[in-house]
Amino acid sequence: MTPWLEPACRLAVFVGPGGVGKTTLSAACGVAAARAGRRVLVLTADPARRLAGALGLSCDMVDPVPVAIPHAAGSLHACMVVSRRVYDGLLARLLPASAAAALQAKNRMYDAFSRTLARSHAYAAIERLHRSTHDGDFDLVVLDTPPAEATIQILEAPRRLRAFLDGALLRVFGAGRPVGRRLDRIAASGAVRRLGSRILGGPLLAETRAFFDVVGRLREAFVSRTEQVAALLRSDAARFVLVATPGPTALATTIALARDLRRQGLDPRTLLVNRAYAVLDPEHPRRVETSAPPLSAGDLPPDLADAAVALRTLRRAAATQNRAALDRIRACVAALADVSETTPPATFLVPRMDGASHDVEGLAPLADALTAPVPLR
């Protein structure tokens, strides 16, 4: 059985460069797992709304609340990380209603953090992942990540958030902390108020203090959540799947991404190469042809001779491309083995498929391919 469909797998993380089909493969993986009887959530942390298109949903149907996918066998849901919605939900669960509403309504620090700061999306992804894996609603979460650099931000988020929560700003502004109490006494002086007003403006200074006050009060909850996610990512219940295509640039980026993951103590042991080969014999789609098989159409009429020659030429060209792609993939696998300093990653090939997938039914052939992918030999 493929790693992402093993019963012990509770979290399948699809990572890789942009443009290699991670979102479509994640959706197809969800379909395949749901067919096998699992309760599946496909969670996308990519701000681009490709998941909705892959599953045949309108963009506004995929948000932080899991949406049931119609016409899917088994239990299949999807949702995406929308930073502000995630943080609003978190505050609603952890704070009194009046305190959450005050922060959401008129605090510019909270507004900037939850909507526009680059790393706040990574923190939101970790919070959504925590809730998805700890509520007990799903047997498997399939995480579709953004392109490589943004993926690293998400996977680094637990460590970075812990550093932020232990950092100087929170020590100064955090409610109930020793430095914060000293700041309260100092801030009572008119000179300090005037200086703060000149730097930030009076209202913004108050909003800044209110924001960090809330963060300080929720520090233990934040730390607990991020540590649980960090432990899950490094556990035997998680499977990291490197996704690539056979192009030189995609494979090189995949090797660099694997090296970055390894530095974080994460060891992706699976490589899934999308659009890895062209199928030359429709009766044997799992066969990777590296030399053109003979035509099986029998004797053709003379007026089709030119078409037969053209088809034979195309098949030879496709076989040559398959051979070159396999050579590049094998070189990538060898490089990945050097990165992990262990055995080569288990490598599976998915053929090129015509047409885009715009609903669950359209994902069926790809889900079949992921259920029994072609191993690299």
matplotlib code that plots the C-alpha trace (Angstrom):
import matplotlib.pyplot as plt

x = [0.0, 1.2, 2.4, -0.3, -3.1, -1.6, -4.0, -1.4, -1.2, -3.2, -1.6, -0.3, 1.6, 2.1, 5.1, 6.9, 7.6, 4.8, 3.2, 3.7, 0.0, 0.2, -3.4, -4.9, -2.9, -4.0, -7.6, -7.2, -5.5, -8.6, -10.9, -8.9, -8.8, -12.5, -13.2, -11.3, -13.7, -11.8, -13.1, -11.0, -10.3, -8.3, -6.9, -5.1, -2.7, -2.1, -3.8, -4.5, -8.0, -7.1, -8.6, -12.1, -11.7, -10.2, -13.2, -15.8, -16.8, -17.3, -14.4, -16.6, -17.5, -14.0, -13.2, -12.0, -15.2, -14.9, -17.4, -18.7, -17.8, -20.9, -21.0, -17.9, -17.7, -17.2, -16.7, -14.7, -14.5, -12.4, -11.4, -8.7, -6.8, -8.1, -6.0, -8.5, -11.3, -9.0, -7.8, -11.4, -12.5, -9.6, -10.4, -14.0, -13.1, -10.5, -11.7, -14.9, -17.1, -16.7, -12.9, -12.8, -15.3, -13.3, -10.1, -11.7, -13.6, -11.1, -7.6, -5.2, -2.5, -4.8, -6.1, -2.5, -1.4, -4.4, -4.7, -1.4, 1.7, 3.4, 4.1, 0.6, -0.7, 1.8, 0.6, -3.0, -2.2, -0.8, -3.8, -6.2, -4.1, -4.2, -8.0, -8.4, -6.2, -7.4, -11.2, -11.6, -13.8, -11.3, -9.2, -6.9, -6.0, -4.4, -2.4, -1.9, 0.9, 1.9, 5.1, 8.4, 9.5, 6.1, 5.9, 9.0, 7.5, 4.5, 6.7, 8.9, 5.8, 5.8, 9.4, 9.0, 5.8, 7.4, 10.3, 7.8, 5.9, 9.1, 10.4, 11.1, 7.8, 5.7, 7.9, 7.3, 3.6, 2.3, -0.3, 0.7, 4.4, 7.0, 8.2, 4.6, 3.7, 6.7, 5.6, 2.2, 3.8, 6.1, 3.4, 1.5, 3.9, 2.8, 6.3, 6.0, 2.5, 3.6, 6.6, 4.5, 1.9, 4.6, 6.0, 2.8, 0.0, -2.1, -4.9, -2.4, -0.3, -3.3, -4.3, -0.7, -0.9, -4.3, -3.1, -0.1, -2.1, -4.4, -1.4, 0.1, -3.0, -3.3, 0.4, 0.0, -2.7, -0.7, 2.4, 0.4, -1.2, 2.1, 3.9, 1.2, 1.4, 5.2, 5.1, 2.6, 4.7, 7.6, 5.6, 5.0, 1.5, 2.7, 3.8, 5.6, 5.2, 7.6, 5.8, 7.7, 7.5, 10.4, 11.6, 15.1, 14.0, 11.3, 13.6, 16.3, 13.9, 12.6, 16.1, 16.6, 13.3, 14.2, 17.4, 15.5, 13.1, 15.9, 17.4, 14.2, 14.3, 11.7, 12.6, 10.4, 10.7, 8.4, 8.7, 5.7, 6.5, 3.5, 3.2, 6.2, 5.6, 3.4, 1.3, 2.1, -0.1, -3.6, -4.1, -1.2, -1.2, 1.2, 3.9, 6.5, 7.6, 11.2, 11.1, 8.1, 6.1, 5.0, 1.7, -1.1, -3.5, -2.7, -2.4, -3.6, -5.1, -2.7, -4.4, -3.6, 0.1, 1.2, -0.9, 0.7, 4.2, 3.3, 1.9, 5.0, 7.2, 5.2, 5.4, 9.2, 9.5, 7.3, 9.4, 12.6, 11.1, 10.1, 13.6, 15.1, 12.6, 13.4, 17.1, 16.5, 14.2, 16.8, 19.4, 17.1, 16.4, 20.1, 20.5, 17.6, 19.3, 22.4, 20.3, 18.6, 21.8, 19.6, 17.9, 16.6, 13.0, 10.2, 9.4, 6.1, 5.2, 1.9, 1.4, 0.4, -3.3, -5.3, -7.7, -8.0, -10.0, -12.8, -14.9, -14.7, -15.7, -12.9, -10.5, -11.4, -8.6, -6.0, -7.4, -7.0, -3.4, -2.7, -4.3, -1.8, 0.9, 3.8, 6.9, 10.2, 12.3]
y = [0.0, 3.5, 5.6, 8.1, 5.5, 3.4, 2.9, 4.3, 7.6, 10.3, 13.2, 13.2, 16.4, 17.1, 19.4, 20.6, 23.4, 25.4, 24.1, 20.4, 19.6, 19.3, 20.6, 18.2, 15.3, 16.2, 16.2, 12.9, 11.4, 12.5, 10.8, 7.6, 7.5, 8.2, 5.4, 3.1, 4.1, 6.7, 10.0, 12.5, 16.2, 17.9, 21.0, 23.6, 26.1, 27.6, 31.1, 30.4, 28.9, 25.9, 23.3, 24.5, 24.2, 20.7, 19.5, 21.3, 23.8, 27.6, 29.5, 30.8, 27.2, 26.3, 28.2, 27.4, 25.4, 22.0, 21.5, 18.1, 17.2, 16.1, 12.9, 11.6, 8.0, 7.8, 10.8, 13.6, 17.2, 20.2, 23.5, 26.2, 28.4, 31.9, 33.7, 36.2, 33.6, 31.2, 33.8, 35.0, 31.5, 30.9, 34.0, 33.1, 29.7, 31.0, 34.4, 35.9, 37.1, 40.8, 40.6, 38.8, 41.3, 44.3, 43.0, 42.1, 45.3, 48.1, 46.9, 47.8, 45.6, 42.5, 43.5, 43.8, 40.5, 38.5, 39.8, 41.1, 39.9, 37.2, 34.8, 35.1, 32.8, 30.2, 30.4, 30.2, 27.1, 25.4, 26.4, 25.0, 21.8, 21.4, 21.7, 19.3, 16.6, 16.8, 17.2, 13.6, 14.3, 12.9, 9.7, 11.4, 15.0, 15.6, 18.9, 20.7, 23.2, 26.3, 26.3, 25.4, 28.5, 29.2, 25.6, 26.0, 29.0, 26.8, 24.0, 26.4, 28.1, 26.2, 27.1, 30.7, 31.2, 29.8, 32.3, 35.1, 34.2, 34.1, 37.3, 40.8, 42.4, 40.0, 40.3, 44.1, 44.2, 40.8, 41.0, 39.8, 39.4, 41.2, 43.6, 44.3, 45.3, 47.6, 49.1, 49.8, 51.8, 53.7, 54.4, 56.3, 59.2, 61.9, 62.0, 58.4, 58.8, 61.9, 60.0, 56.9, 59.2, 60.8, 57.5, 55.5, 58.0, 57.6, 55.3, 53.0, 52.7, 51.6, 49.1, 47.7, 47.1, 45.5, 43.2, 42.0, 41.7, 39.2, 37.3, 37.1, 35.7, 33.1, 32.2, 28.8, 27.8, 28.9, 27.0, 23.8, 23.8, 24.4, 21.8, 19.2, 20.0, 19.9, 16.5, 15.2, 16.4, 14.3, 11.3, 8.0, 9.1, 11.8, 11.1, 13.7, 13.3, 15.2, 16.1, 16.9, 16.7, 15.3, 18.8, 19.7, 22.8, 21.1, 18.2, 20.6, 22.5, 19.3, 18.3, 21.7, 21.4, 18.0, 19.4, 22.2, 19.7, 17.5, 20.5, 20.7, 17.0, 16.0, 13.2, 12.9, 9.3, 9.4, 11.0, 11.3, 12.3, 13.8, 13.8, 11.5, 9.6, 9.5, 6.3, 4.8, 1.7, 2.5, -1.1, -1.0, 2.5, 1.4, 0.4, 3.1, 2.7, 3.9, 2.6, 3.0, -0.2, -1.3, -0.1, -2.6, -1.2, -3.8, -3.0, 0.5, 1.7, 3.6, 6.9, 6.6, 5.8, 9.4, 9.4, 6.1, 7.6, 10.7, 8.6, 6.4, 9.5, 10.9, 7.6, 7.5, 11.0, 10.2, 7.2, 9.3, 11.8, 9.0, 7.7, 11.1, 11.7, 8.4, 9.3, 12.6, 11.1, 8.4, 11.1, 13.0, 9.9, 9.4, 13.0, 12.6, 9.5, 11.6, 14.3, 11.8, 9.8, 6.7, 4.6, 6.2, 7.5, 5.3, 6.8, 6.5, 7.7, 9.2, 9.4, 12.4, 12.6, 14.6, 17.3, 19.1, 17.8, 20.1, 17.8, 14.6, 12.5, 14.0, 13.2, 9.5, 8.4, 10.3, 8.7, 5.3, 6.2, 7.2, 4.0, 1.9, 4.1, 2.9, 2.3, 3.5, 0.6]
z = [0.0, -0.8, 2.2, 2.0, 2.1, 5.0, 7.9, 10.3, 8.3, 10.0, 8.2, 4.6, 3.7, 0.0, -0.5, -3.6, -6.1, -7.6, -10.8, -10.2, -9.4, -5.6, -5.1, -7.7, -6.3, -2.7, -3.8, -5.7, -2.6, -0.5, -3.0, -3.0, 0.9, 1.1, -1.3, 1.1, 3.9, 5.7, 7.0, 5.1, 5.2, 2.4, 3.9, 1.7, 3.1, -0.3, -0.5, -4.2, -4.4, -6.7, -4.4, -5.0, -8.7, -8.5, -6.5, -8.5, -5.9, -6.1, -4.4, -1.6, -0.6, 0.6, 3.8, 7.3, 8.0, 6.4, 3.5, 2.6, -1.0, -2.9, -5.0, -3.2, -2.1, 1.6, 3.8, 2.1, 3.3, 2.2, 3.7, 3.2, 5.6, 5.6, 8.2, 9.6, 9.8, 11.6, 14.2, 14.7, 15.4, 17.8, 19.8, 20.0, 21.5, 24.0, 25.1, 26.5, 23.8, 24.7, 24.7, 21.4, 19.8, 21.0, 19.5, 16.2, 15.8, 16.3, 17.0, 14.2, 15.5, 15.4, 12.0, 10.6, 12.2, 11.1, 7.6, 6.1, 8.0, 5.9, 8.7, 10.3, 7.5, 8.5, 12.2, 11.0, 9.0, 12.2, 14.2, 11.5, 11.3, 15.0, 15.1, 12.1, 13.6, 17.3, 17.0, 16.1, 13.1, 10.6, 10.2, 7.7, 6.9, 3.6, 3.7, 0.5, 0.9, -1.0, -3.1, -1.5, 0.3, 1.8, 2.9, 4.9, 6.7, 7.7, 8.9, 10.8, 12.3, 15.6, 16.4, 15.3, 17.2, 20.4, 19.9, 19.4, 22.5, 24.5, 22.9, 24.2, 22.9, 24.9, 28.0, 27.9, 27.0, 28.2, 30.9, 34.3, 33.4, 35.6, 32.9, 31.9, 35.5, 35.6, 32.3, 33.9, 36.6, 34.3, 31.8, 34.4, 34.0, 31.7, 30.0, 29.0, 27.7, 25.6, 24.2, 23.3, 21.7, 19.5, 18.4, 17.8, 18.5, 21.6, 20.2, 18.5, 21.6, 23.5, 20.7, 20.7, 24.4, 24.2, 21.4, 23.3, 26.4, 24.7, 23.2, 26.6, 28.2, 25.5, 25.5, 27.1, 24.7, 21.7, 23.0, 23.7, 20.2, 18.4, 20.3, 19.6, 15.9, 15.9, 17.6, 15.0, 12.1, 13.4, 14.4, 12.6, 11.9, 9.4, 5.8, 3.9, 0.1, -2.1, -5.3, -8.5, -12.3, -14.4, -15.5, -14.4, -12.5, -10.6, -9.6, -8.5, -6.3, -4.9, -3.8, -2.2, -0.4, 0.9, 2.3, 4.1, 5.5, 6.7, 8.6, 10.5, 11.5, 8.9, 6.6, 3.5, 2.4, -0.6, -3.9, -6.2, -9.7, -11.5, -15.3, -15.3, -18.6, -21.6, -22.0, -25.4, -25.1, -23.8, -22.9, -20.5, -18.8, -16.0, -18.5, -18.9, -22.5, -23.3, -26.9, -29.2, -29.4, -32.9, -34.2, -33.7, -36.2, -38.8, -42.5, -43.2, -46.4, -48.7, -48.0, -44.3, -44.8, -44.0, -40.8, -39.8, -40.3, -38.3, -35.5, -35.4, -35.2, -32.3, -30.4, -30.9, -29.7, -26.6, -25.8, -26.0, -23.6, -21.3, -21.3, -20.6, -17.8, -16.1, -16.2, -14.5, -11.9, -11.0, -10.6, -8.3, -6.2, -5.8, -4.7, -2.2, -0.8, -0.1, 1.6, 3.9, 4.5, 4.4, 1.8, -1.4, -1.1, -2.3, -5.7, -7.6, -11.1, -12.2, -16.0, -18.0, -18.2, -20.7, -19.5, -16.3, -13.3, -12.3, -10.0, -8.0, -11.0, -13.1, -10.3, -10.5, -12.9, -10.9, -7.7, -9.3, -10.2, -6.6, -5.3, -7.3, -8.6, -10.8, -8.7, -10.2, -11.2]

ax = plt.figure().add_subplot(projection="3d")
ax.plot(x, y, z, "-o")
ax.set_aspect("equal")
plt.show()
